Amino acid sequence: MSNEKRFYVKPVFGSWAVMDRNTNKRVVAYSRKRDAKKTSDGLNRIRKEKNIPVMKARLKTTDGYKHYLT
């Protein structure tokens, strides 16, 4: 098994995007790198594969955007 995490942070035009390595798509973007890092770390801690799409969908909502930041 690879040592790489599924979710990682990537700079994108002055903001920081949390990217999904499996789909190569952006999950969510933040203006601060530390916020993106907290979110990617939180997503990488999810154990059950079926919970990942649920959390990705939640992060795209107004309430879910700050889920890992508080």
mmCIF file of the N, C-alpha and C atoms, coordinates in Angstrom:
data_MODEL
# 
_entry.id   MODEL 
# 
loop_
_atom_site.group_PDB 
_atom_site.id 
_atom_site.type_symbol 
_atom_site.label_atom_id 
_atom_site.label_alt_id 
_atom_site.label_comp_id 
_atom_site.label_asym_id 
_atom_site.label_entity_id 
_atom_site.label_seq_id 
_atom_site.pdbx_PDB_ins_code 
_atom_site.Cartn_x 
_atom_site.Cartn_y 
_atom_site.Cartn_z 
_atom_site.occupancy 
_atom_site.B_iso_or_equiv 
_atom_site.pdbx_formal_charge 
_atom_site.auth_seq_id 
_atom_site.auth_comp_id 
_atom_site.auth_asym_id 
_atom_site.auth_atom_id 
_atom_site.pdbx_PDB_model_num 
ATOM 1   N N  . MET A 1 1  ? 0.846   -1.186 0.000  1.00 0.00 ? 1  MET A N  1 
ATOM 2   C CA . MET A 1 1  ? 0.000   0.000  0.000  1.00 0.00 ? 1  MET A CA 1 
ATOM 3   C C  . MET A 1 1  ? 0.882   1.237  0.000  1.00 0.00 ? 1  MET A C  1 
ATOM 4   N N  . SER A 1 2  ? 0.455   2.255  -0.717 1.00 0.00 ? 2  SER A N  1 
ATOM 5   C CA . SER A 1 2  ? 1.208   3.493  -0.837 1.00 0.00 ? 2  SER A CA 1 
ATOM 6   C C  . SER A 1 2  ? 1.177   4.283  0.462  1.00 0.00 ? 2  SER A C  1 
ATOM 7   N N  . ASN A 1 3  ? 2.227   5.034  0.691  1.00 0.00 ? 3  ASN A N  1 
ATOM 8   C CA . ASN A 1 3  ? 2.338   5.856  1.889  1.00 0.00 ? 3  ASN A CA 1 
ATOM 9   C C  . ASN A 1 3  ? 1.649   7.210  1.715  1.00 0.00 ? 3  ASN A C  1 
ATOM 10  N N  . GLU A 1 4  ? 1.195   7.524  0.502  1.00 0.00 ? 4  GLU A N  1 
ATOM 11  C CA . GLU A 1 4  ? 0.562   8.799  0.226  1.00 0.00 ? 4  GLU A CA 1 
ATOM 12  C C  . GLU A 1 4  ? -0.851  8.832  0.780  1.00 0.00 ? 4  GLU A C  1 
ATOM 13  N N  . LYS A 1 5  ? -1.233  9.988  1.274  1.00 0.00 ? 5  LYS A N  1 
ATOM 14  C CA . LYS A 1 5  ? -2.588  10.190 1.784  1.00 0.00 ? 5  LYS A CA 1 
ATOM 15  C C  . LYS A 1 5  ? -3.524  10.463 0.613  1.00 0.00 ? 5  LYS A C  1 
ATOM 16  N N  . ARG A 1 6  ? -4.796  10.144 0.801  1.00 0.00 ? 6  ARG A N  1 
ATOM 17  C CA . ARG A 1 6  ? -5.764  10.340 -0.283 1.00 0.00 ? 6  ARG A CA 1 
ATOM 18  C C  . ARG A 1 6  ? -6.036  11.819 -0.536 1.00 0.00 ? 6  ARG A C  1 
ATOM 19  N N  . PHE A 1 7  ? -6.121  12.619 0.511  1.00 0.00 ? 7  PHE A N  1 
ATOM 20  C CA . PHE A 1 7  ? -6.412  14.039 0.376  1.00 0.00 ? 7  PHE A CA 1 
ATOM 21  C C  . PHE A 1 7  ? -5.162  14.850 0.662  1.00 0.00 ? 7  PHE A C  1 
ATOM 22  N N  . TYR A 1 8  ? -4.919  15.859 -0.162 1.00 0.00 ? 8  TYR A N  1 
ATOM 23  C CA . TYR A 1 8  ? -3.731  16.690 -0.008 1.00 0.00 ? 8  TYR A CA 1 
ATOM 24  C C  . TYR A 1 8  ? -4.068  18.144 -0.343 1.00 0.00 ? 8  TYR A C  1 
ATOM 25  N N  . VAL A 1 9  ? -3.153  19.046 -0.022 1.00 0.00 ? 9  VAL A N  1 
ATOM 26  C CA . VAL A 1 9  ? -3.355  20.480 -0.240 1.00 0.00 ? 9  VAL A CA 1 
ATOM 27  C C  . VAL A 1 9  ? -2.526  20.919 -1.440 1.00 0.00 ? 9  VAL A C  1 
ATOM 28  N N  . LYS A 1 10 ? -3.151  21.759 -2.282 1.00 0.00 ? 10 LYS A N  1 
ATOM 29  C CA . LYS A 1 10 ? -2.492  22.230 -3.495 1.00 0.00 ? 10 LYS A CA 1 
ATOM 30  C C  . LYS A 1 10 ? -2.776  23.727 -3.663 1.00 0.00 ? 10 LYS A C  1 
ATOM 31  N N  . PRO A 1 11 ? -1.753  24.545 -3.948 1.00 0.00 ? 11 PRO A N  1 
ATOM 32  C CA . PRO A 1 11 ? -2.010  25.968 -4.194 1.00 0.00 ? 11 PRO A CA 1 
ATOM 33  C C  . PRO A 1 11 ? -2.691  26.167 -5.556 1.00 0.00 ? 11 PRO A C  1 
ATOM 34  N N  . VAL A 1 12 ? -3.738  27.004 -5.557 1.00 0.00 ? 12 VAL A N  1 
ATOM 35  C CA . VAL A 1 12 ? -4.478  27.254 -6.791 1.00 0.00 ? 12 VAL A CA 1 
ATOM 36  C C  . VAL A 1 12 ? -4.840  28.735 -6.858 1.00 0.00 ? 12 VAL A C  1 
ATOM 37  N N  . PHE A 1 13 ? -4.149  29.499 -7.692 1.00 0.00 ? 13 PHE A N  1 
ATOM 38  C CA . PHE A 1 13 ? -4.448  30.896 -7.950 1.00 0.00 ? 13 PHE A CA 1 
ATOM 39  C C  . PHE A 1 13 ? -4.729  31.715 -6.690 1.00 0.00 ? 13 PHE A C  1 
ATOM 40  N N  . GLY A 1 14 ? -3.817  31.702 -5.747 1.00 0.00 ? 14 GLY A N  1 
ATOM 41  C CA . GLY A 1 14 ? -3.951  32.512 -4.542 1.00 0.00 ? 14 GLY A CA 1 
ATOM 42  C C  . GLY A 1 14 ? -4.783  31.899 -3.435 1.00 0.00 ? 14 GLY A C  1 
ATOM 43  N N  . SER A 1 15 ? -5.277  30.702 -3.630 1.00 0.00 ? 15 SER A N  1 
ATOM 44  C CA . SER A 1 15 ? -6.014  30.010 -2.564 1.00 0.00 ? 15 SER A CA 1 
ATOM 45  C C  . SER A 1 15 ? -5.425  28.608 -2.424 1.00 0.00 ? 15 SER A C  1 
ATOM 46  N N  . TRP A 1 16 ? -5.956  27.859 -1.483 1.00 0.00 ? 16 TRP A N  1 
ATOM 47  C CA . TRP A 1 16 ? -5.458  26.515 -1.208 1.00 0.00 ? 16 TRP A CA 1 
ATOM 48  C C  . TRP A 1 16 ? -6.595  25.521 -1.370 1.00 0.00 ? 16 TRP A C  1 
ATOM 49  N N  . ALA A 1 17 ? -6.417  24.568 -2.248 1.00 0.00 ? 17 ALA A N  1 
ATOM 50  C CA . ALA A 1 17 ? -7.455  23.577 -2.532 1.00 0.00 ? 17 ALA A CA 1 
ATOM 51  C C  . ALA A 1 17 ? -7.130  22.252 -1.857 1.00 0.00 ? 17 ALA A C  1 
ATOM 52  N N  . VAL A 1 18 ? -8.161  21.629 -1.340 1.00 0.00 ? 18 VAL A N  1 
ATOM 53  C CA . VAL A 1 18 ? -8.045  20.266 -0.828 1.00 0.00 ? 18 VAL A CA 1 
ATOM 54  C C  . VAL A 1 18 ? -8.416  19.360 -1.992 1.00 0.00 ? 18 VAL A C  1 
ATOM 55  N N  . MET A 1 19 ? -7.463  18.537 -2.407 1.00 0.00 ? 19 MET A N  1 
ATOM 56  C CA . MET A 1 19 ? -7.644  17.696 -3.583 1.00 0.00 ? 19 MET A CA 1 
ATOM 57  C C  . MET A 1 19 ? -7.803  16.234 -3.189 1.00 0.00 ? 19 MET A C  1 
ATOM 58  N N  . ASP A 1 20 ? -8.585  15.512 -3.983 1.00 0.00 ? 20 ASP A N  1 
ATOM 59  C CA . ASP A 1 20 ? -8.766  14.072 -3.801 1.00 0.00 ? 20 ASP A CA 1 
ATOM 60  C C  . ASP A 1 20 ? -7.853  13.364 -4.803 1.00 0.00 ? 20 ASP A C  1 
ATOM 61  N N  . ARG A 1 21 ? -6.900  12.620 -4.312 1.00 0.00 ? 21 ARG A N  1 
ATOM 62  C CA . ARG A 1 21 ? -5.921  11.954 -5.175 1.00 0.00 ? 21 ARG A CA 1 
ATOM 63  C C  . ARG A 1 21 ? -6.576  10.880 -6.054 1.00 0.00 ? 21 ARG A C  1 
ATOM 64  N N  . ASN A 1 22 ? -7.647  10.259 -5.603 1.00 0.00 ? 22 ASN A N  1 
ATOM 65  C CA . ASN A 1 22 ? -8.302  9.196  -6.379 1.00 0.00 ? 22 ASN A CA 1 
ATOM 66  C C  . ASN A 1 22 ? -9.010  9.742  -7.615 1.00 0.00 ? 22 ASN A C  1 
ATOM 67  N N  . THR A 1 23 ? -9.684  10.884 -7.476 1.00 0.00 ? 23 THR A N  1 
ATOM 68  C CA . THR A 1 23 ? -10.430 11.448 -8.597 1.00 0.00 ? 23 THR A CA 1 
ATOM 69  C C  . THR A 1 23 ? -9.709  12.613 -9.250 1.00 0.00 ? 23 THR A C  1 
ATOM 70  N N  . ASN A 1 24 ? -8.664  13.116 -8.598 1.00 0.00 ? 24 ASN A N  1 
ATOM 71  C CA . ASN A 1 24 ? -7.900  14.266 -9.077 1.00 0.00 ? 24 ASN A CA 1 
ATOM 72  C C  . ASN A 1 24 ? -8.774  15.517 -9.201 1.00 0.00 ? 24 ASN A C  1 
ATOM 73  N N  . LYS A 1 25 ? -9.758  15.638 -8.300 1.00 0.00 ? 25 LYS A N  1 
ATOM 74  C CA . LYS A 1 25 ? -10.663 16.785 -8.301 1.00 0.00 ? 25 LYS A CA 1 
ATOM 75  C C  . LYS A 1 25 ? -10.579 17.521 -6.972 1.00 0.00 ? 25 LYS A C  1 
ATOM 76  N N  . ARG A 1 26 ? -10.944 18.798 -7.025 1.00 0.00 ? 26 ARG A N  1 
ATOM 77  C CA . ARG A 1 26 ? -10.953 19.627 -5.830 1.00 0.00 ? 26 ARG A CA 1 
ATOM 78  C C  . ARG A 1 26 ? -12.176 19.310 -4.985 1.00 0.00 ? 26 ARG A C  1 
ATOM 79  N N  . VAL A 1 27 ? -11.968 19.186 -3.683 1.00 0.00 ? 27 VAL A N  1 
ATOM 80  C CA . VAL A 1 27 ? -13.071 18.958 -2.763 1.00 0.00 ? 27 VAL A CA 1 
ATOM 81  C C  . VAL A 1 27 ? -13.602 20.297 -2.288 1.00 0.00 ? 27 VAL A C  1 
ATOM 82  N N  . VAL A 1 28 ? -12.713 21.156 -1.797 1.00 0.00 ? 28 VAL A N  1 
ATOM 83  C CA . VAL A 1 28 ? -13.072 22.470 -1.285 1.00 0.00 ? 28 VAL A CA 1 
ATOM 84  C C  . VAL A 1 28 ? -11.809 23.329 -1.291 1.00 0.00 ? 28 VAL A C  1 
ATOM 85  N N  . ALA A 1 29 ? -11.960 24.659 -1.271 1.00 0.00 ? 29 ALA A N  1 
ATOM 86  C CA . ALA A 1 29 ? -10.799 25.552 -1.274 1.00 0.00 ? 29 ALA A CA 1 
ATOM 87  C C  . ALA A 1 29 ? -10.926 26.570 -0.145 1.00 0.00 ? 29 ALA A C  1 
ATOM 88  N N  . TYR A 1 30 ? -9.783  26.973 0.379  1.00 0.00 ? 30 TYR A N  1 
ATOM 89  C CA . TYR A 1 30 ? -9.713  27.944 1.471  1.00 0.00 ? 30 TYR A CA 1 
ATOM 90  C C  . TYR A 1 30 ? -8.704  29.029 1.118  1.00 0.00 ? 30 TYR A C  1 
ATOM 91  N N  . SER A 1 31 ? -8.832  30.168 1.765  1.00 0.00 ? 31 SER A N  1 
ATOM 92  C CA . SER A 1 31 ? -7.887  31.256 1.532  1.00 0.00 ? 31 SER A CA 1 
ATOM 93  C C  . SER A 1 31 ? -6.616  31.077 2.351  1.00 0.00 ? 31 SER A C  1 
ATOM 94  N N  . ARG A 1 32 ? -6.674  30.276 3.413  1.00 0.00 ? 32 ARG A N  1 
ATOM 95  C CA . ARG A 1 32 ? -5.505  30.048 4.260  1.00 0.00 ? 32 ARG A CA 1 
ATOM 96  C C  . ARG A 1 32 ? -5.067  28.593 4.178  1.00 0.00 ? 32 ARG A C  1 
ATOM 97  N N  . LYS A 1 33 ? -3.760  28.399 4.093  1.00 0.00 ? 33 LYS A N  1 
ATOM 98  C CA . LYS A 1 33 ? -3.207  27.056 3.948  1.00 0.00 ? 33 LYS A CA 1 
ATOM 99  C C  . LYS A 1 33 ? -3.502  26.200 5.172  1.00 0.00 ? 33 LYS A C  1 
ATOM 100 N N  . ARG A 1 34 ? -3.439  26.780 6.360  1.00 0.00 ? 34 ARG A N  1 
ATOM 101 C CA . ARG A 1 34 ? -3.661  25.973 7.563  1.00 0.00 ? 34 ARG A CA 1 
ATOM 102 C C  . ARG A 1 34 ? -5.088  25.434 7.632  1.00 0.00 ? 34 ARG A C  1 
ATOM 103 N N  . ASP A 1 35 ? -6.062  26.181 7.119  1.00 0.00 ? 35 ASP A N  1 
ATOM 104 C CA . ASP A 1 35 ? -7.442  25.695 7.080  1.00 0.00 ? 35 ASP A CA 1 
ATOM 105 C C  . ASP A 1 35 ? -7.567  24.507 6.124  1.00 0.00 ? 35 ASP A C  1 
ATOM 106 N N  . ALA A 1 36 ? -6.920  24.612 4.978  1.00 0.00 ? 36 ALA A N  1 
ATOM 107 C CA . ALA A 1 36 ? -6.947  23.517 4.006  1.00 0.00 ? 36 ALA A CA 1 
ATOM 108 C C  . ALA A 1 36 ? -6.235  22.285 4.571  1.00 0.00 ? 36 ALA A C  1 
ATOM 109 N N  . LYS A 1 37 ? -5.141  22.500 5.282  1.00 0.00 ? 37 LYS A N  1 
ATOM 110 C CA . LYS A 1 37 ? -4.392  21.389 5.876  1.00 0.00 ? 37 LYS A CA 1 
ATOM 111 C C  . LYS A 1 37 ? -5.228  20.668 6.933  1.00 0.00 ? 37 LYS A C  1 
ATOM 112 N N  . LYS A 1 38 ? -5.944  21.433 7.778  1.00 0.00 ? 38 LYS A N  1 
ATOM 113 C CA . LYS A 1 38 ? -6.806  20.819 8.792  1.00 0.00 ? 38 LYS A CA 1 
ATOM 114 C C  . LYS A 1 38 ? -7.895  19.972 8.143  1.00 0.00 ? 38 LYS A C  1 
ATOM 115 N N  . THR A 1 39 ? -8.460  20.479 7.055  1.00 0.00 ? 39 THR A N  1 
ATOM 116 C CA . THR A 1 39 ? -9.526  19.756 6.373  1.00 0.00 ? 39 THR A CA 1 
ATOM 117 C C  . THR A 1 39 ? -8.988  18.483 5.708  1.00 0.00 ? 39 THR A C  1 
ATOM 118 N N  . SER A 1 40 ? -7.852  18.584 5.047  1.00 0.00 ? 40 SER A N  1 
ATOM 119 C CA . SER A 1 40 ? -7.292  17.383 4.406  1.00 0.00 ? 40 SER A CA 1 
ATOM 120 C C  . SER A 1 40 ? -6.909  16.342 5.449  1.00 0.00 ? 40 SER A C  1 
ATOM 121 N N  . ASP A 1 41 ? -6.364  16.768 6.580  1.00 0.00 ? 41 ASP A N  1 
ATOM 122 C CA . ASP A 1 41 ? -6.036  15.836 7.653  1.00 0.00 ? 41 ASP A CA 1 
ATOM 123 C C  . ASP A 1 41 ? -7.298  15.170 8.198  1.00 0.00 ? 41 ASP A C  1 
ATOM 124 N N  . GLY A 1 42 ? -8.363  15.959 8.350  1.00 0.00 ? 42 GLY A N  1 
ATOM 125 C CA . GLY A 1 42 ? -9.628  15.409 8.836  1.00 0.00 ? 42 GLY A CA 1 
ATOM 126 C C  . GLY A 1 42 ? -10.217 14.399 7.869  1.00 0.00 ? 42 GLY A C  1 
ATOM 127 N N  . LEU A 1 43 ? -10.172 14.689 6.591  1.00 0.00 ? 43 LEU A N  1 
ATOM 128 C CA . LEU A 1 43 ? -10.692 13.755 5.589  1.00 0.00 ? 43 LEU A CA 1 
ATOM 129 C C  . LEU A 1 43 ? -9.861  12.472 5.547  1.00 0.00 ? 43 LEU A C  1 
ATOM 130 N N  . ASN A 1 44 ? -8.574  12.601 5.747  1.00 0.00 ? 44 ASN A N  1 
ATOM 131 C CA . ASN A 1 44 ? -7.705  11.415 5.750  1.00 0.00 ? 44 ASN A CA 1 
ATOM 132 C C  . ASN A 1 44 ? -7.940  10.530 6.970  1.00 0.00 ? 44 ASN A C  1 
ATOM 133 N N  . ARG A 1 45 ? -8.541  11.062 8.027  1.00 0.00 ? 45 ARG A N  1 
ATOM 134 C CA . ARG A 1 45 ? -8.819  10.268 9.225  1.00 0.00 ? 45 ARG A CA 1 
ATOM 135 C C  . ARG A 1 45 ? -10.098 9.446  9.110  1.00 0.00 ? 45 ARG A C  1 
ATOM 136 N N  . ILE A 1 46 ? -10.918 9.703  8.107  1.00 0.00 ? 46 ILE A N  1 
ATOM 137 C CA . ILE A 1 46 ? -12.165 8.950  7.943  1.00 0.00 ? 46 ILE A CA 1 
ATOM 138 C C  . ILE A 1 46 ? -11.826 7.501  7.616  1.00 0.00 ? 46 ILE A C  1 
ATOM 139 N N  . ARG A 1 47 ? -12.358 6.591  8.402  1.00 0.00 ? 47 ARG A N  1 
ATOM 140 C CA . ARG A 1 47 ? -12.014 5.170  8.263  1.00 0.00 ? 47 ARG A CA 1 
ATOM 141 C C  . ARG A 1 47 ? -12.900 4.435  7.240  1.00 0.00 ? 47 ARG A C  1 
ATOM 142 N N  . LYS A 1 48 ? -14.190 4.705  7.275  1.00 0.00 ? 48 LYS A N  1 
ATOM 143 C CA . LYS A 1 48 ? -15.113 3.979  6.397  1.00 0.00 ? 48 LYS A CA 1 
ATOM 144 C C  . LYS A 1 48 ? -15.218 4.687  5.051  1.00 0.00 ? 48 LYS A C  1 
ATOM 145 N N  . GLU A 1 49 ? -14.983 3.934  4.007  1.00 0.00 ? 49 GLU A N  1 
ATOM 146 C CA . GLU A 1 49 ? -15.003 4.474  2.646  1.00 0.00 ? 49 GLU A CA 1 
ATOM 147 C C  . GLU A 1 49 ? -16.354 5.096  2.283  1.00 0.00 ? 49 GLU A C  1 
ATOM 148 N N  . LYS A 1 50 ? -17.437 4.534  2.796  1.00 0.00 ? 50 LYS A N  1 
ATOM 149 C CA . LYS A 1 50 ? -18.770 5.045  2.456  1.00 0.00 ? 50 LYS A CA 1 
ATOM 150 C C  . LYS A 1 50 ? -19.045 6.411  3.086  1.00 0.00 ? 50 LYS A C  1 
ATOM 151 N N  . ASN A 1 51 ? -18.297 6.811  4.106  1.00 0.00 ? 51 ASN A N  1 
ATOM 152 C CA . ASN A 1 51 ? -18.499 8.105  4.753  1.00 0.00 ? 51 ASN A CA 1 
ATOM 153 C C  . ASN A 1 51 ? -17.786 9.250  4.035  1.00 0.00 ? 51 ASN A C  1 
ATOM 154 N N  . ILE A 1 52 ? -16.846 8.942  3.175  1.00 0.00 ? 52 ILE A N  1 
ATOM 155 C CA . ILE A 1 52 ? -16.093 9.984  2.479  1.00 0.00 ? 52 ILE A CA 1 
ATOM 156 C C  . ILE A 1 52 ? -16.973 10.808 1.544  1.00 0.00 ? 52 ILE A C  1 
ATOM 157 N N  . PRO A 1 53 ? -17.801 10.205 0.669  1.00 0.00 ? 53 PRO A N  1 
ATOM 158 C CA . PRO A 1 53 ? -18.662 11.029 -0.191 1.00 0.00 ? 53 PRO A CA 1 
ATOM 159 C C  . PRO A 1 53 ? -19.659 11.870 0.605  1.00 0.00 ? 53 PRO A C  1 
ATOM 160 N N  . VAL A 1 54 ? -20.105 11.365 1.728  1.00 0.00 ? 54 VAL A N  1 
ATOM 161 C CA . VAL A 1 54 ? -21.040 12.114 2.572  1.00 0.00 ? 54 VAL A CA 1 
ATOM 162 C C  . VAL A 1 54 ? -20.358 13.367 3.114  1.00 0.00 ? 54 VAL A C  1 
ATOM 163 N N  . MET A 1 55 ? -19.130 13.212 3.603  1.00 0.00 ? 55 MET A N  1 
ATOM 164 C CA . MET A 1 55 ? -18.412 14.358 4.149  1.00 0.00 ? 55 MET A CA 1 
ATOM 165 C C  . MET A 1 55 ? -18.008 15.337 3.050  1.00 0.00 ? 55 MET A C  1 
ATOM 166 N N  . LYS A 1 56 ? -17.637 14.838 1.889  1.00 0.00 ? 56 LYS A N  1 
ATOM 167 C CA . LYS A 1 56 ? -17.296 15.723 0.780  1.00 0.00 ? 56 LYS A CA 1 
ATOM 168 C C  . LYS A 1 56 ? -18.504 16.569 0.386  1.00 0.00 ? 56 LYS A C  1 
ATOM 169 N N  . ALA A 1 57 ? -19.676 15.969 0.364  1.00 0.00 ? 57 ALA A N  1 
ATOM 170 C CA . ALA A 1 57 ? -20.898 16.720 0.043  1.00 0.00 ? 57 ALA A CA 1 
ATOM 171 C C  . ALA A 1 57 ? -21.199 17.742 1.132  1.00 0.00 ? 57 ALA A C  1 
ATOM 172 N N  . ARG A 1 58 ? -20.970 17.374 2.380  1.00 0.00 ? 58 ARG A N  1 
ATOM 173 C CA . ARG A 1 58 ? -21.230 18.298 3.489  1.00 0.00 ? 58 ARG A CA 1 
ATOM 174 C C  . ARG A 1 58 ? -20.280 19.497 3.444  1.00 0.00 ? 58 ARG A C  1 
ATOM 175 N N  . LEU A 1 59 ? -19.036 19.289 3.060  1.00 0.00 ? 59 LEU A N  1 
ATOM 176 C CA . LEU A 1 59 ? -18.066 20.379 2.995  1.00 0.00 ? 59 LEU A CA 1 
ATOM 177 C C  . LEU A 1 59 ? -18.450 21.428 1.955  1.00 0.00 ? 59 LEU A C  1 
ATOM 178 N N  . LYS A 1 60 ? -19.264 21.058 0.992  1.00 0.00 ? 60 LYS A N  1 
ATOM 179 C CA . LYS A 1 60 ? -19.687 22.005 -0.044 1.00 0.00 ? 60 LYS A CA 1 
ATOM 180 C C  . LYS A 1 60 ? -20.853 22.876 0.395  1.00 0.00 ? 60 LYS A C  1 
ATOM 181 N N  . THR A 1 61 ? -21.394 22.635 1.605  1.00 0.00 ? 61 THR A N  1 
ATOM 182 C CA . THR A 1 61 ? -22.478 23.458 2.128  1.00 0.00 ? 61 THR A CA 1 
ATOM 183 C C  . THR A 1 61 ? -21.907 24.567 3.009  1.00 0.00 ? 61 THR A C  1 
ATOM 184 N N  . THR A 1 62 ? -22.721 25.552 3.307  1.00 0.00 ? 62 THR A N  1 
ATOM 185 C CA . THR A 1 62 ? -22.286 26.670 4.138  1.00 0.00 ? 62 THR A CA 1 
ATOM 186 C C  . THR A 1 62 ? -21.932 26.220 5.547  1.00 0.00 ? 62 THR A C  1 
ATOM 187 N N  . ASP A 1 63 ? -22.735 25.352 6.126  1.00 0.00 ? 63 ASP A N  1 
ATOM 188 C CA . ASP A 1 63 ? -22.451 24.877 7.488  1.00 0.00 ? 63 ASP A CA 1 
ATOM 189 C C  . ASP A 1 63 ? -21.273 23.907 7.515  1.00 0.00 ? 63 ASP A C  1 
ATOM 190 N N  . GLY A 1 64 ? -21.168 23.064 6.532  1.00 0.00 ? 64 GLY A N  1 
ATOM 191 C CA . GLY A 1 64 ? -20.118 22.066 6.513  1.00 0.00 ? 64 GLY A CA 1 
ATOM 192 C C  . GLY A 1 64 ? -18.737 22.587 6.151  1.00 0.00 ? 64 GLY A C  1 
ATOM 193 N N  . TYR A 1 65 ? -18.679 23.760 5.520  1.00 0.00 ? 65 TYR A N  1 
ATOM 194 C CA . TYR A 1 65 ? -17.425 24.353 5.071  1.00 0.00 ? 65 TYR A CA 1 
ATOM 195 C C  . TYR A 1 65 ? -16.410 24.485 6.207  1.00 0.00 ? 65 TYR A C  1 
ATOM 196 N N  . LYS A 1 66 ? -16.885 24.786 7.393  1.00 0.00 ? 66 LYS A N  1 
ATOM 197 C CA . LYS A 1 66 ? -15.999 25.011 8.541  1.00 0.00 ? 66 LYS A CA 1 
ATOM 198 C C  . LYS A 1 66 ? -15.946 23.801 9.483  1.00 0.00 ? 66 LYS A C  1 
ATOM 199 N N  . HIS A 1 67 ? -16.419 22.663 9.063  1.00 0.00 ? 67 HIS A N  1 
ATOM 200 C CA . HIS A 1 67 ? -16.518 21.487 9.920  1.00 0.00 ? 67 HIS A CA 1 
ATOM 201 C C  . HIS A 1 67 ? -15.201 21.145 10.635 1.00 0.00 ? 67 HIS A C  1 
ATOM 202 N N  . TYR A 1 68 ? -14.110 21.109 9.917  1.00 0.00 ? 68 TYR A N  1 
ATOM 203 C CA . TYR A 1 68 ? -12.833 20.719 10.517 1.00 0.00 ? 68 TYR A CA 1 
ATOM 204 C C  . TYR A 1 68 ? -12.078 21.913 11.115 1.00 0.00 ? 68 TYR A C  1 
ATOM 205 N N  . LEU A 1 69 ? -12.604 23.102 10.971 1.00 0.00 ? 69 LEU A N  1 
ATOM 206 C CA . LEU A 1 69 ? -11.899 24.293 11.448 1.00 0.00 ? 69 LEU A CA 1 
ATOM 207 C C  . LEU A 1 69 ? -12.242 24.683 12.855 1.00 0.00 ? 69 LEU A C  1 
ATOM 208 N N  . THR A 1 70 ? -13.318 24.133 13.408 1.00 0.00 ? 70 THR A N  1 
ATOM 209 C CA . THR A 1 70 ? -13.710 24.517 14.767 1.00 0.00 ? 70 THR A CA 1 
ATOM 210 C C  . THR A 1 70 ? -13.284 23.491 15.773 1.00 0.00 ? 70 THR A C  1 
# 
